[in-house]
Amino acid sequence: MKKIKFILSFVLALLISTSAFAIEITGAGASFPAPIYTKWAEEYKKISGDSLNYASIGSGGGVKQIKEKTVDFGATDNPLKGEDLEKDGMVQFPAIIGGVVVIFNLDGFKPGELKIDGDTTAKIFAGEIEKWNDKQIAALNPGKKLPDQAITVVTRSDSSGTTAIYTDYLSSVSASWKEKIGKGGTVNWTAKSNVGGKGNEGVAANVTRIKGAIGYVEYAYAKLNKIPYLSMKNHDGKFVQPDLTSFGAAAANANWAGTPGMGISLVNQKGEKSWPITGASFVLMYKDSANKEKSNAALKFFEWSFKNGSKSAAELDYVALPANVTDYISKNVWSQIKK
């Protein structure tokens, strides 16, 4: 009996000791990577005891929070320029690759069944195409019975990296969009029917709620909520579906090292299999953090995730960074952060 009590006391003491040394890492920003950060955090806590409190508040919010030094890392899908990073004393590195998809709410169509190209997509979101049976959409979908249904455009109401990726794509495929609306975390949406939603979650919810709606979200949100998405025509003129293969094909030839802050655009990449609206989500950290213990803990979290998180990433339809990229980050980016 004494032996059992001793063992129980030892285990209790060990648990108390372990919890006392556990660190809570704080991060905030893009909703694009939120599902995989949540999954990685669950797995990492089991082996380290450290936890991650990540607030999915949009890329603009993530940049704001890290600049105000209220979090250990910020997350953005709209990477900062090299000169801005240098000015603020920060480093930036990609953490995960994924795809943005165009989702819609029409009865009778399966995911990927309807086709669309860049010019048509731009005209819909600019408000120039207002009905689902418009001749330009019909021409891309011969034999499909498209309804005489008004299109409601659903966009992000917050400053968003997903919006930055999406409008970067639209700017690359439509000269009119580039000139009149442009790209960025926030833009002046011109469609009269526009409805805003906060986060990928808000856009997904609104598209699900509104008949005839069309919107854009990170692929994991479309899959999780079982929302149909459009098949898209890529740079090489092929209609492709969003999946790990098409996201990976778009990222295959990215020149990370040759871009300041590694802030490369992956939209409209060449290749027959490339998904045209592919993007990376980035992490922002200070080179000389005021709380080096938590800064180091954040680095250890990402180091573990890069080495052990590929399977979880694939399960959630993200593409993990290849080994040569994570090796470059470790040697050339993390080395700038004071321990």
N, C-alpha and C positions, 0 to 999 in steps of 0.2 A: 504493500500500500504506500509506504514511504517512497519507494522507487517510482511509482506511478505519479505521485504528487510532485516529485523532483522533476520528472520528465515534462509534466504539464507546466510547471513553473518555468522551466528552461525554454519551452516552446513559446510560452506567453512573453517571456522576456525578449526572445528573439524577434517575435512579431512586432513588439513595441519598438525595439531597436531599429528594425528595418523600416517601419513606418516613419520613425523620427528622422531618418536620413533620406526619405523619399522626397523627390523634387517635383513640383508642379510647373511644367513648362506652359507658357501662355503664347498663343498665336492668334492672329485675326486677319481676315481679308476674304479673298476670293471664295465664292461658293462652288466654283468649278472643281477644285480638288477636295472639297469637304468630305465626301463619302470615303475616299481612300485615306485621308488623314485620320478619320474616325476609326477606320479598320486597323490601320497601323498602330494607332495609339492603344487600342484594346490589346493587341498582341504584344506590344512593347512593354506595357505595364506588367504583364504576367512574368516577364523575364527580368525586368529591371526594378520594378516598384515605382518608377517615375511615371507620372501621368501627364497628359497633354489636354489643356483646356483651350479648344479652338473655336473661335466665334466666326461663323459664316456670315459676314456683313458686307461682302462685296469688295472688289479690288481697291476702289477709291478709299473705302473705310480702312482697309489694311495698310495702305500707304500712310494715311493720316495717323493711325495708331502707332506705327513704328516711328514715325517722325516725332510724335509726342512722347515717345519712349514709355508707353504704357504696356507694351507687350515685348516678349523676347524675340519674336520674329513677325514680320508682316508677310502677307501672301498676295500676289497680284498676277493676273493673267495679261496685264498691260505693262510690260517691263519698262523700268526707268532707263533713261539714257545714261551712257557712261559718264558724261560730265556731271550729271545730277548726283549720281552715286558718289563720285569723287568729292563733290562739294559737301555732301552730307556725311561723309565718312562711313559709307556703307558698302557692303558687297551684295551681289545678287547672283543667284544660281537657279537653274531649272530643277524642279523636283519630280514632275510627272508629265506625261504627254497624254492628251486625249482629243476627242473630237466634239465639235459643236454640230448639232443636227437641227434641221428645220422640221418642227412638229406641227400637226394640224388636227382638226376635229371635224371629220366628215364621216357619215355613216357608210358602211359597206366597203371600206378600203383597208387592206392590211398594211402593216409597216413595210415601207420600201416599194409598195406596189405602184404608186404614182411617181412620175418623173418630173424633174424640173432642172433648169439650167440657171446660170448666174444672172444673165440679163433679165429673165422672167422674175427671178427672186427679187432683184433690185427694184423692178417696177412695182411689184406687189407691196414691198415695204416702203416705197416712196409714195404709194397711194395712186399710182397710175393705172394699175389693174385692180378692179374692185369686185369682180365676180369670179367664182370658181369655174364657170363655163366660158370664160374669156377665150377667144380664139388662139391666143399665144400659149395658154396652158393646154388647151385641147390638142394643138398641133404636136405637142410633146407626148401626148397620151392617146394615140389613135385607138379607137375601139372601146375606150372607157366612157361611161355615161357620167359626165360631170354635172352636178346640180346647178340650177340657177339660184345660187346661194351667195349672199353678200359676204365678203371677206373682212373679218375683224383682225387687225394686226395687233399682236401682243408683244410688247418690248419691255426691257428693264427700266424701272423707274429710278434705280440707284446707279451710282457710278460703278461700272462693271467691266471686268476684264473679259468676260464672255462677250459683251457688246463690242469691246475693242477688237477681239478676234473676228467677230462676225462682220463688223463694218470695215475692217481691214480687207476681208475677203470681198465684200461688195465693191469696195473701191478698186480692187484689183481686176474685177471682171466687168465693171460698168464705168465708162468715162463720165457719164451723166451723174451717177451717184458720187463719184470722186469730186466732181466740180461743185455740185449743189449741196451735198450733205457731208461727205467726208468720213473720217474714221476717228475713233477715240472711245474712251470709257463712257462718255455721254455725247450724244449728238442730238440735233434738232429733227426729230421724226416728223415727216410731212404728211403721212397718211391721216386722213380725217377720222378714220375709224379706230385710231390707235388707243389701246388700253395698256396701262403700265402695271408691272408686277415687280415686287422686291425680291431679288435673288432668283436663282434658277428655280427655286421652290415656288415662288410667286408666279413666274411665267408659266410653269407647268400646270399650276392650279387653275389659272385663268383660261388657258387653252382647253383644259379638260372641261371647264364649266361652260364655255361659250361655243355654240354651234357655228361652224364656219370659220373658227379662229385659226390663225397661223402664228407661230412664234419660233423662238430659237432657244435651245438649252444645251447644256453639256449632256452627252449621250447617256451617261449613267442615270440621269433624272428621267429621260424618256423611257429607258428600259425599266427602271424601278416602278414608274407609274403606268407602264404599259400604254404609252401614248404613241400613236402611229407617226412615222417620220417619212420624209420624202427621199427617194433615190436621187442622187445629184450627178450632173454631168461635170467631169473634172477637166483639168487643163488639157489632157490628151484626147478629149472628146468622148470618153467612155463613161457610161452611167455606172456608178459604184454604190455599194452599200456601206454604212458605217460599221466597222468592226476592227479588231486588233490588227488584222493584216493591212487594211487600208490606212489606218492611223500610222502604223509602223512604216509603211511605204512612203508616206509623206515626210516622215522625219529622218529617213534613211541617209540622206545626203546633206543634212544640216551642218553648216560650218559654225559650230558653237564657239570655238576658240578664236575665230576671226572677227567676232562681233563684240564690241565693248559691253560688258555686263552680261554677256551671253544672251542678250535680248533679241533673238532671231525670230523672224516671222515664218510660220510653216504653212501659210494659206496658199492655195492655188499652185502647189508644187507639181512639177513634171512627174510623169510616170503613169502607166495605164491603170495601176491599182490604187493610186493615191487618193485619199479622201480630201476634197478641196478645202474643208474648213477644219483643219487640224491646228492645234495650238498647244503650247506648253504653259504650265503654271510655275511661277517663280517665287522664290523666298528672298526676303530682304532682312539683313542683319547688320548690326554695327561692328565695325572693325575693333573698336575699343569700348565694349559695353560696360556700363556702370556696375552691372551684376554679372561678373564673369562666371560664377558658379552656374547660373541659369543659362547663360549663353553657351557654355560648354555642354550642358545637359541637352540643349536643343541640337547642337552639332552631333552629339552621340545618338540622339533619336533619329536624325536623318541618315547618319552613317549606318545604323542598324537597318533602317528602312530600305536603303539602297541595296544592302547586301542580302536582306532576307524578305523583302516585300514584293518581289516580282509576282509570286503566285496570287497574292491578295489583289494586286493591281489588275492582273488579268481577269480575275473573277468579277471585278467591277468594271471591266472593259476600258481600263487605262493601259497605256504602254509604259513599262518601266524604262528608265534611262539605260542605254547600253553601258557596259563595263568601262569602255574607253572614256565615256563622258563623265561617269562618276569618279573615275581615277583622276581626270583632269580637274574636276571640282575640288577633290581632296588636296591635290598638290598645288593648285594655283589660286583657288578661291578661299578655302578654309584656312589655308596657311597665312592669310592676311589678318585673320581674327586673333586677337590677343587672348591667350589662355589665362 
